[in-house]
């Protein structure tokens, strides 16, 4: 069973394409320590069934999924976003 994990921050690249803007995702562990994963590792973990990521939007948990850009690039976005991963891109930067 996949571990449900909240993404609380991201690290962006300097690329202009929104599908290539997220480099890392991160958050806090239960013990208060920080974790950070490269986007390809997060995508692989979702596809393997290791992780089930989500973000908070108000009080709601919104699932993070693997999407594919028109150019064939896999990236992370929330189910609630259309094509551009706006909810993830609006998160604060990982420390």
C-alpha positions in Angstrom: 0.0 0.0 0.0 1.3 3.4 -0.9 2.4 5.8 1.8 0.3 9.0 1.8 2.7 12.0 1.9 2.0 15.7 1.8 4.0 17.9 -0.5 4.6 21.2 1.2 7.3 22.8 -0.9 9.0 22.6 -4.3 12.3 23.7 -5.9 11.9 25.2 -9.3 14.2 25.1 -12.4 14.8 28.2 -14.5 13.0 26.6 -17.4 10.1 28.7 -18.9 7.9 25.6 -19.7 5.6 24.9 -16.8 5.9 21.1 -17.4 9.6 21.3 -16.7 9.6 23.8 -13.9 9.6 21.5 -10.8 13.0 20.1 -9.9 12.3 18.8 -6.4 9.3 18.3 -4.1 9.6 18.3 -0.3 7.8 18.4 3.0 8.1 17.5 6.7 8.3 14.1 8.2 6.3 13.2 11.4 9.4 13.9 13.5 9.8 17.5 12.1 12.7 16.7 9.8 12.6 17.7 6.2 12.5 15.5 3.1 13.2 16.3 -0.5 12.9 14.2 -3.7 13.9 14.9 -7.2 10.8 15.1 -9.4 11.8 11.9 -11.5 12.2 10.0 -8.2 8.8 11.2 -7.0 7.3 10.1 -10.4 8.9 6.7 -10.2 7.6 6.3 -6.6 4.1 7.1 -7.7 4.3 4.7 -10.6 5.7 1.9 -8.4 2.9 2.5 -5.8 5.4 3.5 -3.1 3.9 7.0 -2.5 0.5 8.7 -2.8 1.3 12.4 -2.8 -1.1 15.3 -2.1 -1.1 19.0 -1.4 -3.4 21.0 0.9 -5.7 23.5 -0.7 -7.5 25.2 2.2 -8.7 22.3 4.3 -9.0 19.9 1.3 -6.3 17.3 0.3 -5.8 17.4 -3.4 -4.0 14.4 -5.0 -0.8 14.7 -7.0 -0.6 12.7 -10.1 1.8 12.0 -13.0 0.8 13.7 -16.2 2.4 13.8 -19.6 3.0 17.0 -21.6 2.1 17.2 -25.3 5.8 16.7 -25.9 5.8 13.5 -23.9 7.5 14.8 -20.8 6.3 13.2 -17.5 5.7 15.8 -14.7 3.7 16.2 -11.5 0.5 18.1 -11.2 -2.6 17.9 -9.0 -5.8 16.3 -10.2 -7.5 19.6 -9.8 -5.2 21.4 -12.2 -5.8 21.4 -16.0 -2.5 21.1 -17.9 -0.3 23.4 -16.0 0.8 22.3 -12.4 -0.4 25.6 -10.9 -1.1 24.3 -7.4 2.4 22.8 -7.1 4.1 25.8 -8.7 2.4 28.1 -6.1 4.0 26.2 -3.1 6.9 27.8 -1.3 10.5 26.9 -2.3 12.2 24.0 -0.5 14.8 25.2 1.9 
